[in-house]
Every structure is written in C-alpha cells, then in structure tokens.
Amino acid sequence: LITAGGVFHAAVNTGDTAFHFFNSHETFMSQISLQADETYMDERLDKFLSAMLPDQSRSYLQKIIKDGNVLVNGEPKKSSYRLEDGDEVTADLPELKSPDIEPENIPLDILYEDDSILMVNKPKGMVVHPSAGHYTGTLVNAVLWHCQGQLSGINGVSRPGIVHRIDKDTTGVLVVCKNDAAHNAVAAQLKEHSITRKYRAIVHGVIKEDEGTVDAPIGRHPTERKKMASGVKNGKRAVTHYRVLERFQGYTYVECQLETGRTHQIRVHMASIHHPLLGDTVYGPAKDSHHLEGQTLHAMVLGLIHPVTGQYLEVEAPLPEYFENLLKKFRAMPGN
C-alpha cells in the first residue's frame, strides 16, 4: 500500500522483460527507473517509454525527453536514441493532480452483496474507474455512494474496491471488495486463474468447429499504443476457450471462458482467428452496420471462493436488452 509522501519500489515482469519503477506519489509516478534488456535493443527511447508507460501519451513522453527529464545511464538523450542491452533509463514525470473522486447517487444493478464483497451488473457505456476524461459517472463513483466509502484501498484513491475491470462497452458482472482482506483474497484467485469467468459474445463469421481454444500471448500493439495485439514478442500468456451456442447467417453466438485475464483478451483473440466481435470497430470492421455502441460482449458468469466463508459463490448477469434483441433479429432471419 502506497502512502502519500512514501516511496514504493517494485519489480515488474512484462513478458521476458524485467523492469523497476519507483513511486513517490499516492496515485501518479513522479520518478521512474527502468532497465532495458536485449528485447529492446535498437528500440527508440520514446517508443520504449511508451511501451512501459501505456497510460501516458506519446507526445507527453516526447516532451519530457525534450525537456531533459529522461536520462539514459545518467545522461540526457533524444527521443531517437536507440537503446542498448542493459541501459538504465530514469525519468522525472511532472506531478499530476487527480480531481477528488466524489460519491454519486447512480443506481446499481446488484447481483450479490454482503459485508465483504459486492457483485454488480455493469451497464454498457459505464467506465469502471476514474481516468483522464472520466472522473464522474464511473462505477467507482457509484459504489462510493452505495458503500458509503467502505471499500478496499489497495489500488489507491482512484480505484477503491476495484480488483479487476471490464471495458466501457462490455456489460456484465464485476466484483468489488469492501475491505483489504477481501481484496487480497480475490486478487490471489485472479493471479492463480482460479476464478470462473464466462462471457457471451456475437462474432462475425460462422465458426465451423463447436469449440476451441486460443492460446496466444497478448501485449501492447507495436505501433498503435491504444490497442493490444496477439502473438507479440513481449506479450503475456493468454488463453481463451470458446464454445458455439448458435450459428446464424454471417454471425456466431459464442460463450468464451477466460483462463487468463489480459486487457481486451476476448476481443483480440477472436479477431486473431478471423472472428472479431460484432460492433468492435477497434479490432473488427471499421464500420458497424448494426449501429451498436461498441463490442457485443457480456460478462455473464463470475464464480469465486468467498473470501470469508471459503465457499464457492457464482453469480450470473442476464443478457442486456440490446443483446437479446440482436439474437431475436438473427433468429428471425430466413435460413436461421
């Protein structure tokens, strides 16, 4: 747990690359220290920093390099500097101030609740936790109001109670922890990949096999920093099991079960086998003829060992109305 004014040091592994960072602010880094290994030999300095700090814009990183706030082996370098194996990169990041995260009286679709955890059905369009451009209307704002501030603090002031997240346009069940003990217990299960997570999705194309598995590492896209990519050299292992539920003309309704939980995992994996999610204009067709608000993806089932009782608990979030209407539309088409 990072306290204001304290210093936190951690070693982080990204694929086969180990790097270190220092945090001297409760929410935002003011100084970082990174070590490049042979994986990043001949990589531009600005691209290396962008890969290591995906939440920072490329223009911001290029500016701090230009201002002399980034040193390589103790000396300032240009953005175009090519890294060598073992280079020590340090950067001073201007301290950023986060707006106060206020409780908001936003209705929640509660699937389960007790003194330790809260399981909610997140609607489409809701961001899970505050971030740049999204400081109100998030799930965190809603649960702060509902739980009267009684939430775990392990992930800092902007992510109270949040152990995992789903994308803004993905609907479905999410667990929120009310205290640090519950948070640690659920986080340990996530790390061990023992939590049951089943999603429903509609994908482009007709999948011939009844079931299958995509086992391909996922990491930051090498050129488009806001995207993830499958099979990249610095990716982390990612496994998605899928099962066909229904076939339509040009589309397939599937259940996807996560073995791991990487960013955009189902979206990336299904696109990698040429069956991108319907409505996903990032990893699928740029134009959506059905005029949807993002990908057709729903976190339907979440099962875990309760942090207090030790008993297995599983909840199910019903399909949202737009999803049900799509299925009815496809089922009514001639030939289906």
C-alpha positions as CSV (number, residue, x, y, z in Angstrom):
1,L,0.0,0.0,0.0
2,I,1.5,3.3,-1.1
3,T,1.1,6.2,1.4
4,A,1.4,9.9,0.4
5,G,4.9,11.0,0.7
6,G,6.2,7.5,0.9
7,V,8.4,5.7,-1.6
8,F,7.3,2.4,-3.1
9,H,9.7,0.2,-5.1
10,A,8.6,-2.8,-7.2
11,A,10.0,-5.2,-9.8
12,V,7.6,-5.9,-12.7
13,N,7.9,-8.5,-15.4
14,T,6.5,-7.8,-18.8
15,G,6.9,-10.9,-21.0
16,D,10.6,-11.8,-20.7
17,T,11.5,-8.2,-19.7
18,A,12.1,-7.2,-16.1
19,F,12.0,-3.5,-15.2
20,H,11.7,-1.5,-12.0
21,F,9.8,1.6,-11.1
22,F,9.7,4.0,-8.1
23,N,6.5,5.7,-6.9
24,S,6.7,8.7,-4.7
25,H,3.0,9.8,-5.0
26,E,-0.1,8.0,-4.0
27,T,-1.6,7.9,-7.4
28,F,0.8,9.2,-10.0
29,M,4.5,8.5,-10.6
30,S,6.9,11.3,-10.2
31,Q,10.1,9.3,-10.9
32,I,10.6,6.0,-12.6
33,S,13.7,3.8,-13.2
34,L,13.7,1.2,-16.0
35,Q,16.3,-1.2,-17.3
36,A,16.1,-2.3,-20.9
37,D,17.2,-5.8,-21.8
38,E,18.1,-7.4,-25.1
39,T,14.4,-7.5,-26.1
40,Y,14.5,-3.7,-26.6
41,M,17.9,-3.4,-28.3
42,D,17.8,-0.8,-31.0
43,E,14.4,0.4,-29.9
44,R,13.8,4.2,-29.9
45,L,13.8,5.8,-26.5
46,D,10.3,7.3,-26.9
47,K,8.8,4.1,-28.1
48,F,10.4,2.2,-25.2
49,L,8.9,4.6,-22.7
50,S,5.5,4.4,-24.5
51,A,5.5,0.6,-24.2
52,M,6.5,0.8,-20.5
53,L,4.0,3.6,-19.7
54,P,0.9,2.9,-21.8
55,D,-1.2,5.3,-19.8
56,Q,1.0,8.3,-20.9
57,S,0.6,9.8,-24.3
58,R,3.5,9.6,-26.8
59,S,3.5,13.5,-27.1
60,Y,3.8,13.8,-23.3
61,L,6.7,11.4,-23.2
62,Q,8.5,13.1,-26.1
63,K,8.1,16.4,-24.3
64,I,9.7,15.2,-21.1
65,I,12.6,13.8,-23.2
66,K,13.0,17.1,-25.0
67,D,12.9,18.9,-21.6
68,G,15.8,16.8,-20.4
69,N,13.7,14.9,-17.8
70,V,14.8,11.5,-19.2
71,L,18.3,10.1,-18.7
72,V,20.0,7.1,-20.1
73,N,22.8,5.8,-18.0
74,G,22.8,9.2,-16.3
75,E,22.9,11.3,-19.5
76,P,20.0,13.1,-21.3
77,K,19.2,11.6,-24.7
78,K,16.9,12.5,-27.6
79,S,13.7,10.6,-28.5
80,S,15.5,9.0,-31.4
81,Y,18.2,7.4,-29.2
82,R,18.4,3.7,-29.8
83,L,18.6,1.6,-26.7
84,E,21.3,-1.0,-25.9
85,D,21.1,-4.0,-23.7
86,G,21.4,-3.0,-20.0
87,D,20.7,0.7,-20.5
88,E,19.4,2.3,-17.3
89,V,16.5,4.7,-18.1
90,T,15.3,7.2,-15.5
91,A,12.6,9.8,-15.9
92,D,11.2,12.6,-13.8
93,L,7.5,12.9,-14.5
94,P,5.8,16.2,-13.6
95,E,3.4,15.5,-10.7
96,L,-0.2,15.2,-11.8
97,K,-3.1,16.2,-9.7
98,S,-6.1,14.0,-9.7
99,P,-9.5,15.6,-9.2
100,D,-11.3,14.4,-6.0
101,I,-13.3,11.3,-6.7
102,E,-16.8,12.1,-5.4
103,P,-19.6,9.6,-4.5
104,E,-22.5,9.8,-6.9
105,N,-26.0,8.5,-6.4
106,I,-26.0,6.3,-9.5
107,P,-28.3,3.3,-9.5
108,L,-26.6,-0.1,-9.3
109,D,-27.8,-3.4,-10.6
110,I,-26.7,-5.5,-7.6
111,L,-26.4,-9.3,-8.1
112,Y,-25.0,-10.1,-4.7
113,E,-23.8,-8.2,-1.6
114,D,-22.5,-8.9,1.9
115,D,-20.1,-7.2,4.3
116,S,-17.0,-8.2,2.2
117,I,-17.9,-8.1,-1.4
118,L,-20.3,-6.5,-3.9
119,M,-21.1,-8.1,-7.3
120,V,-22.8,-5.8,-9.8
121,N,-24.0,-5.9,-13.3
122,K,-22.2,-3.1,-15.1
123,P,-24.2,-1.4,-17.9
124,K,-22.9,-0.6,-21.3
125,G,-21.1,2.8,-21.6
126,M,-20.0,2.9,-17.9
127,V,-16.3,3.3,-17.2
128,V,-15.2,1.1,-14.2
129,H,-12.8,3.6,-12.5
130,P,-11.9,7.3,-13.0
131,S,-9.2,8.1,-15.5
132,A,-8.3,11.0,-17.8
133,G,-11.5,12.4,-19.2
134,H,-13.7,10.1,-17.0
135,Y,-13.8,11.5,-13.4
136,T,-17.6,11.3,-13.0
137,G,-20.3,8.7,-13.8
138,T,-18.0,5.7,-13.2
139,L,-18.7,2.5,-11.4
140,V,-16.3,3.8,-8.6
141,N,-18.4,6.9,-8.2
142,A,-21.5,4.8,-7.8
143,V,-20.1,2.2,-5.3
144,L,-18.5,5.0,-3.2
145,W,-22.1,6.3,-2.7
146,H,-23.6,2.9,-2.2
147,C,-20.9,1.6,0.2
148,Q,-20.5,5.0,2.0
149,G,-16.8,4.9,1.3
150,Q,-16.3,1.5,2.9
151,L,-14.1,0.0,0.2
152,S,-10.6,-1.6,-0.1
153,G,-7.8,0.9,-0.6
154,I,-5.2,-1.3,-2.1
155,N,-5.4,0.1,-5.6
156,G,-5.3,3.7,-4.5
157,V,-7.7,6.6,-4.2
158,S,-9.0,6.4,-7.8
159,R,-9.7,2.7,-7.7
160,P,-11.2,1.9,-4.3
161,G,-12.6,-1.6,-4.2
162,I,-11.6,-2.4,-7.8
163,V,-9.8,-5.7,-8.2
164,H,-10.5,-6.3,-11.9
165,R,-12.2,-4.4,-14.7
166,I,-14.1,-4.8,-17.9
167,D,-14.2,-2.4,-20.9
168,K,-16.5,0.6,-21.0
169,D,-18.7,-1.0,-23.6
170,T,-18.7,-4.5,-22.2
171,T,-21.6,-5.3,-19.9
172,G,-21.9,-7.8,-17.1
173,V,-20.8,-8.9,-13.6
174,L,-17.9,-7.4,-11.7
175,V,-16.8,-7.9,-8.1
176,V,-16.0,-5.0,-5.8
177,C,-14.2,-5.5,-2.5
178,K,-15.2,-3.7,0.6
179,N,-12.0,-4.3,2.6
180,D,-8.4,-5.1,2.1
181,A,-8.6,-8.7,3.3
182,A,-11.3,-9.5,0.7
183,H,-9.4,-7.6,-1.9
184,N,-6.2,-9.7,-1.3
185,A,-8.2,-12.9,-1.3
186,V,-9.9,-12.2,-4.6
187,A,-6.7,-10.8,-6.2
188,A,-4.9,-14.1,-5.2
189,Q,-7.6,-16.1,-7.1
190,L,-7.3,-13.8,-10.1
191,K,-3.5,-14.4,-10.1
192,E,-4.0,-18.1,-9.9
193,H,-6.6,-18.0,-12.7
194,S,-9.0,-19.9,-10.5
195,I,-11.9,-17.5,-10.8
196,T,-14.7,-18.7,-13.2
197,R,-15.3,-16.0,-15.9
198,K,-17.7,-16.8,-18.7
199,Y,-18.7,-14.3,-21.4
200,R,-21.3,-14.2,-24.1
201,A,-20.4,-12.7,-27.5
202,I,-21.6,-12.4,-31.0
203,V,-18.8,-12.6,-33.6
204,H,-18.5,-12.0,-37.3
205,G,-18.5,-15.1,-39.5
206,V,-19.7,-18.7,-38.9
207,I,-17.4,-20.8,-36.7
208,K,-17.3,-24.3,-38.1
209,E,-15.9,-26.2,-35.0
210,D,-18.2,-26.5,-32.0
211,E,-15.5,-25.4,-29.5
212,G,-11.9,-24.4,-29.5
213,T,-9.1,-22.7,-27.6
214,V,-6.9,-19.7,-28.5
215,D,-3.6,-19.9,-26.6
216,A,-1.6,-16.8,-27.8
217,P,0.3,-14.2,-25.8
218,I,-1.2,-10.7,-25.7
219,G,0.8,-7.4,-25.3
220,R,0.7,-3.8,-26.3
221,H,0.4,-3.3,-30.1
222,P,3.9,-2.4,-31.5
223,T,2.7,0.7,-33.4
224,E,-0.8,1.5,-32.1
225,R,-0.4,2.2,-28.4
226,K,-4.1,2.1,-27.5
227,K,-4.5,-1.3,-28.9
228,M,-3.4,-4.8,-27.8
229,A,-2.1,-7.5,-30.1
230,S,-1.9,-11.2,-30.2
231,G,1.4,-13.1,-30.7
232,V,3.7,-10.1,-29.9
233,K,7.1,-10.9,-28.6
234,N,6.7,-9.1,-25.3
235,G,3.2,-10.4,-24.7
236,K,2.0,-12.3,-21.7
237,R,0.4,-15.8,-22.0
238,A,-3.3,-15.6,-22.7
239,V,-5.8,-18.4,-23.0
240,T,-9.4,-18.2,-24.2
241,H,-11.8,-21.2,-24.5
242,Y,-14.8,-20.7,-26.7
243,R,-17.9,-22.7,-27.4
244,V,-20.5,-22.2,-30.1
245,L,-24.0,-21.6,-28.9
246,E,-25.8,-20.7,-32.1
247,R,-24.9,-20.1,-35.7
248,F,-26.6,-17.5,-37.9
249,Q,-26.0,-16.3,-41.5
250,G,-22.7,-14.4,-41.2
251,Y,-22.5,-14.5,-37.4
252,T,-22.0,-16.9,-34.5
253,Y,-23.2,-16.6,-30.9
254,V,-20.5,-18.0,-28.6
255,E,-19.6,-18.5,-24.9
256,C,-16.0,-17.5,-24.1
257,Q,-14.3,-18.7,-20.9
258,L,-11.2,-16.9,-19.7
259,E,-8.3,-18.9,-18.4
260,T,-6.2,-15.7,-18.1
261,G,-7.4,-12.1,-17.9
262,R,-5.4,-9.8,-20.2
263,T,-6.6,-6.4,-21.5
264,H,-9.1,-6.8,-24.4
265,Q,-8.3,-10.6,-24.3
266,I,-11.5,-11.9,-25.9
267,R,-11.7,-9.1,-28.4
268,V,-8.1,-9.7,-29.5
269,H,-8.2,-13.5,-29.5
270,M,-11.4,-13.8,-31.5
271,A,-10.1,-11.2,-34.0
272,S,-6.9,-13.3,-34.3
273,I,-8.9,-16.3,-35.6
274,H,-10.8,-14.0,-38.0
275,H,-14.0,-13.8,-36.0
276,P,-13.9,-10.3,-34.5
277,L,-16.7,-9.3,-32.2
278,L,-19.8,-7.7,-33.7
279,G,-19.6,-3.9,-33.0
280,D,-15.9,-3.9,-32.3
281,T,-14.6,-1.2,-34.6
282,V,-11.2,-1.3,-33.0
283,Y,-10.3,-5.0,-33.7
284,G,-13.0,-5.7,-36.3
285,P,-14.6,-3.9,-39.3
286,A,-14.3,-0.1,-39.1
287,K,-17.9,0.3,-39.9
288,D,-20.7,-1.3,-37.9
289,S,-23.9,-1.8,-40.0
290,H,-25.9,-2.6,-36.8
291,H,-25.1,0.8,-35.3
292,L,-24.1,-0.6,-31.9
293,E,-22.3,1.2,-29.1
294,G,-19.1,-0.9,-29.1
295,Q,-18.5,-4.6,-29.0
296,T,-21.2,-7.2,-28.4
297,L,-19.6,-8.7,-25.2
298,H,-21.3,-9.6,-21.9
299,A,-19.6,-10.9,-18.7
300,M,-22.3,-13.4,-17.8
301,V,-20.9,-15.6,-15.1
302,L,-18.4,-14.9,-12.3
303,G,-17.6,-17.5,-9.7
304,L,-15.1,-17.4,-6.9
305,I,-14.2,-18.7,-3.4
306,H,-15.8,-16.3,-1.0
307,P,-13.1,-14.5,1.0
308,V,-14.8,-15.1,4.4
309,T,-16.9,-18.3,4.1
310,G,-14.5,-20.2,1.9
311,Q,-17.5,-21.4,-0.1
312,Y,-17.7,-21.2,-3.9
313,L,-20.0,-18.4,-5.0
314,E,-21.2,-18.0,-8.5
315,V,-23.5,-15.2,-9.9
316,E,-25.0,-14.7,-13.3
317,A,-25.8,-11.4,-15.0
318,P,-28.7,-11.7,-17.5
319,L,-28.1,-10.6,-21.1
320,P,-28.8,-6.9,-21.7
321,E,-31.8,-5.9,-23.7
322,Y,-29.8,-4.8,-26.8
323,F,-28.1,-8.2,-26.9
324,E,-31.3,-10.2,-26.6
325,N,-32.8,-8.1,-29.4
326,L,-29.9,-8.8,-31.6
327,L,-30.3,-12.6,-31.0
328,K,-34.1,-12.3,-31.8
329,K,-33.3,-10.4,-35.0
330,F,-30.8,-13.0,-36.2
331,R,-33.0,-15.9,-35.3
332,A,-35.9,-14.4,-37.3
333,M,-33.8,-14.1,-40.5
334,P,-34.7,-16.6,-43.3
335,G,-32.5,-19.7,-43.2
336,N,-31.7,-19.4,-39.5
